[in-house]
Amino acid sequence: MTKDHGPSIKNDEQYEALRDQGYSKEKAARIANADAQKAGLKGGKHPPYEQWSKDDLYSKAQEIGIDGRSDMDKSELIHALRNH
């Protein structure tokens, strides 16, 4: 039986399956809460990370709390942001 994770998780069954696959709590919750119709659509209006400046990438990494960002070059920041 699927555990009820409260109102913050919209699809408890999917959340548990993602956690079993090794996803972090944060990422599993984001995916489980995504609107099913929008989940497969292309992202927002921002250009790809490759077109961002290193300073913008650093700011985004800082905003979401990526550790070690000050020692990263542009490609490492892109990789860290995509795999957060």
N, C-alpha and C positions, 0 to 999 in steps of 0.2 A: 504494500500500500504506500502511496506517495505521501510524504510528509508535507504538511501545510507550513510554508515558509512565511506566512503572513501577507499583508496587502502589498508589500514592497516587491514581491515576486509574482508576476502575472501567470506564469506557466510553470508550476512546481515540478511537473514530470520532466519537462525539458531541462529545467535548471539542474535537477539531480543527475540526469543523463550526462550533461556537460561536465558537472563536477566529477563524475565517475571517469570521464575521459581525461581528466587532469586540468581542466580549465580553472582559472582562479575564480574566487567567489564573485569578484567585480565583473569579470568578462562573462561568466555564465549568467549573471543577473541581467547584464545588458542585452545579451542574445535572447534570453527567455522573455524579456519584457518588450522586445522589438515587435512592432506591429507586423503581423504575418504578411500583409500585402506590401509593405515597404522594405522588408528584410532583404529581398534580393535585388533591390534597385541600386543604381550607382549612387555614390555618396553625394555630399553637398556641392556647393558652388566653388569651393577652394580649388586652386590649381594643385597638381601633384606635388608632393614634398620636394622632388628634384628641382622644382622651380622656385622654391622658397629660399630666402637667404639663410645663412648659417645662424645669424642672430635671431631670426624668426623661429627657426627650428629649436634653438636653445630655449627661447621663451616658452614655446609650447611644451617642451620637455620639462621645464621648470614648473609650469602650470599643472601638469599631471603628476609631478613628483618622481621623475626618472633619476635614479641615483647614478653618479659618475659622469653626468652630462658635461661638466666643465673640462673633462679630459678627452671628450669625443670630437672627432672631426665630423664633417657634414654627412658623409655616408654612414657613419656609426649612429649619428643622431636619427637619421631617416630609419635605419634598421630598428633602433630602440623604440621609436614612435610607432612603427608598424606592428611591432611585436609586444606592445604594452598590454 
